[in-house]
Amino acid sequence: MKFLNRDTKDQVLLEVTSSRRFDNKGNIYAEENEIQSTFNSSPQKPKNFKEKLSKINITTWKSNDTNDLENSYSYQINSGITSKGHNLTHDQIASKAIFEKIPPSFYTSLKPLFVLLKSQQSKLYFEWSLNNNSYNTISWLIQDITSNSDSPKKIQSISLKGTDLIIYTEGFNPLKYKIRLIDDYRCIGISNIDFINNSLIIQNGNFELRCSNLPILLNLQKLCLLSIFECNQIFKSLTGMVIASLGSTMFNMHIILDSTFCFRDWCEIYIEGKGWTKAWCHVDKLHSNKKKSVNYTIKFFKEKKPDSAIKNKSELFCFISSLKPIKDIFFYPDCKNSHSSIKENISIHEFLESVRIIKFVGNVSFPKKGFHSKNISHSTSNASSKSKGLLHKSSPSRSSSTSSNTSSTSGASHNCITNDFENCITSENGLLIRPIPHNGVNHLETLISFIIPMMNVTSLYGRPGHFKNGREDINSLMFGLPNLPVVDYFSLEEISTLLEPSIDINQNQDCMSHDTTFQSMDFYSKYLSSKMKEQPTRSQDFEFTHLKDLGVEYSNTLETNKVAMDVPRVYCSDSAETLI
């Protein structure tokens, strides 16, 4: 096949080599195609262009139609120079080509969730200003521990918009604080909010917030945790929709859903004090003997190890145990790069491109001196060559592997790691996991391949059985999801009840963690579930915020990738009658 590059006038020759994979019944389940491109250079060809377009690999599911394959890549090669004049690298072209193979129906199915997330980020949960003369007897102070100033500053105005706490100080040179309440590239692992000595301690002590009216301060804390809950709950539902929509098109989905395989692959994890660190992830396989006391684990090693080669704790970064508190696991925007923030005019394609993290909410154990290395055992494997590489397309530099249920080990491999928690440092702040996509594999497919084995061993959302998908099921990924044009998880009446002094979010005795994200997901999931049971017809009986209240036309929302948000309804203003 020959194509003419419109920008460089080069003649491009494509050579397609195909190989097929068969199952044990002789049926084709995948076709692997290697596309080699060569160029007949012209004087106008940019330097190093040949190196940037060399070879692209792709695996397709039950497809023998070479024409479709040629067409999808001819566009990419003819567009080797972007509209802005920048050369595309080989990886960018491969990634973009495969990303564009995702059917338009996938994006359509996710647009309602995208609209919900945009509206949540624009929602005004709380607002107070000193300019309101009716309530100027209330005063606020902020202490910035990260600055050189020892004295707290008086606050002119404070608002909670989405998951951002925005504060302006008084004076001729007022300061603006925009404090992020969830993990992003600016603050990872420090998004806790604690109520200590009548003050809100934010970002692990970086900021201290005080108010002369204690009930107002407590209500601000409730609404901060509510914003965290709603944001994360939308990402949980997004996770379910991506798995349902994109997972159904993945040729290896039946293998991923099979809990009798070990999952292993490279990723990056964020470790406090070390930053983003490359790690070899190992997820235990499940066994037919389903005892709750079995310690299934997700382990992160410092390097790829052959089976039964783990000798001491220094080779293990950390692990997640099914015997420790676990709350949630879901897809999340990339916290490694600044462009991952949900910007006002971001498109759904740009947003999904930024979703590259798996956020784990629960306890993580870090081995320390004295950790019993004899209790560490890496599940052995007699996996055949057919089982290797099925979860991902292998590449020369890195590969994932699976372990068959025909393992030579027996009961010892059930407890794949250790019960020696006394010699571990336990972190309640969860873990951010960034899978490293293989060449030729879309990053969303990589996320799916990672997260389902993790859901299996943590027994979340119905796994390893069928996924739970009911909106009223507290154990479902789709729990509480609003139906557009409604954008609220809670009605305005339910929020008013929540803000009553009799409800103390700091006295949640049943919560097994002090982590703010864990607490918010635990408290509000139970609160929402109780409201659903108390009032089954709440969606008709109570008042909820609609898209039109935010200045968004519902009929246009599903036809565009960009949604403009106006100033939304305020849950909690500076009205003393509402707050006290």
Residue, then its C-alpha position, 0 to 999 in steps of 0.5 A: m500500500k502506498f500513500l502520499n504524505r500531504d505535509t512532506k510530499d513523501q511517498v509512504l509504503l506500508e507493509v502489513t504482516s499478520s499473525r493469528r491467535f487460536d483458542n483450544k478449539g481452533n477458533i480465531y480470537a485475535e489477529e496481531n498485525e505489524i505495520q512497517s512504514t518506509f519513506n521515499s524521502s523528499p527535500q521537504k521532509p523534516k529531519n528525523f521524520k523517518e525515526k519518528l514513524s517506524k513501526i506500529n503494532i496492534t492486536t484486533w479482536k476477531s478481525n480479518d478485514t485488512n482494509d479497515l486496518e489500513n484505513s485507520y492508519s493511513y490517516q495517521i501517517n498522512s497526518g504525521i505533522t499536526s495542525k500546529g506544525h509539531n512532529l508526532t512521535h511514534d508513540q503519539i501516533a500509535s496512541k492516537a491511532i488506537f484511541e481513535k479506533i474507540p467507537p463514538s458510542f463509547y464517548t456518547s455513553l460517558k457524556p452524562l457522567f462527564v456533565l455530572l463531573k463538570s457540574q460538581q466541579s462548578k457547584l458552590y457548596f458554601e459561601w461566606s463574605l465579610n461584606n454581608n453586614s447582617y453577619n459581620t459579627i462572624s470572623w474567620l482566621i487562616q494560619d498558613i503553616t507553610s509561610n514565614s508568617d507566625s500570625p493568622k490572617k483575617i479572612q475577607s471571604i471564603s467559598l467551597k466550589g467543587t473540591d476547591l476551598i477558596i479564601y481571600t484575606e483582608g488588607f491592602n494586599p489580600l492573599k488568595y488561597k486555593i486549597r485542593l481537597i482531593d489528590d492532584y499534581r499539587c497535593i498528593g496524600i495530604s488532602n486530609i481534613d481534621f477537626i482538632n481543638n475547634s479548628l479545621i486542620i487542612q492538608n495534613g497541617n499546612f493550613e489551620l482554619r478557625c471561625s468564631n461560630l463553631p456550628i458554621l465551622l462544623n458545617l463547612q467540614k461536612l460540606c467539604l467531605l460532601s464535595i469529596f464524596e460526590c466527586n469520587q462517587i462520580f469517578k466510581s460510576l465512570t469506572g463502571m461505565v468504562i469497564a462496561s462500554l470499553g471492556s466489551t470490545m476487548f478481545n481478552m476481557h474473558i481472561i481479565l474477568d477470570s479470577t483464577f489467574c495471577f496478574r502482574d505488570w509494571c506500574e508507578i506508585y506514589i510513595e511519600g518522600k519518594g514521589w512516583t516510583k516504578a514498581w512491579c505489581h503482583v495481584d494474587k489469584l483467587h482460589s475455590n476455597k473462599k474463606k474470609s480469613v484468607n489473606y489475598t494481597i496486591k503487592f508492589f515490588k522494586e523489580k520484576k522477580p522470577d517466581s519464588a525469588i523474593k528473599n527479604k523485605s527490601e525487595l517489597f515497596c508495600f502491599i494491600s491486604s484483604l484483611k485490612p480496611i478497604k473502602d474503594i478503588f476506581f479510575y482517577p485523573d493523572c496526578k503526575n502531570s499538571h494538565s490533568s486538572i478538570k479545566e472549564n472548557i476541557s472536552i470529553h476526549e481530553f478528559l478521558e485521555s487524562v484518566r490514567i490513575i487507579k485510586f485505592v482508598g484503604n490501608v496500605s502496609f509498608p514493611k519495616k525492619g524485622f519484617h518476616s521475609k519467610n512469610i513472603s511467597h510469590s505465587t509460583s507458576n507453570a503458565s504455558s506460553k499461551s497464557k503469557g502476554l494475554l492481558h497485554k501485548s508484549s513488548p521487548s522492554r516489558s511484559s505482563s504475565t499470568s499464572s494458571n490455576t495449575s500452580s504447583t503450590s497449594g495452601a501456602s500460596h493462598n496467603c501470598i504474602t504475610n500476616d506480620f502486620e506488627n512489623c509494618i508501617t500502616s498508612e491509611n491514606g490509600l495509594l495512587i497507582r499509575p499503570i504503564p501502558h504497553n506499546g499499541v495498547n490504549h491506556l484505558e484498556t490497561l486500566i481495566s486490565f489492572i483494576i479488575p484483578m484488584m477488585n477480585v482480591t478486595s471483593l469490591y462491587g460484587r467481584p469476583g462474581h458479577f458486578k453489582n450495578g444497582r443505583e440503590d445498592i451501596n456496594s455498587l459502582m453506580f450507587g446513588l448516581p443522579n439521573l440527568p437533568v438532576v445533578d445532586y446526590f442529595s436533595l436540598e431538604e436532606i442537606s438541611t437535615l445534614l447541617e443540623p448540629s445533632i449530626d456530628i460527622n466526627q463521631n462516626q464510630d463505625c468508620m475504620s479509618h482516619d483518612t478523610t477520603f475513607q471517612s467521606m465515602d463511608f459516612y455519606s454512602k451510609y447516609l445516602s443509603s438510609k435516605m433512599k430506604e426512608q423515602p423510596t420516592r425521594s426523587q419525586d418528593f424532594e427538591f434537587t438541583h437541575l442542569k438548568d439551575l446551573g445555566v446548562e441546556y439539557s437538550n444540548t448537553l448530549e450533543t457537545n463535548k464542552v459544557a459551560m457552567d454558570v454560578p450554581r446554586v449554593y447549598c450553604s450560604d452565610s445565613a445564620e438560620t441555615l447554618i445554626 
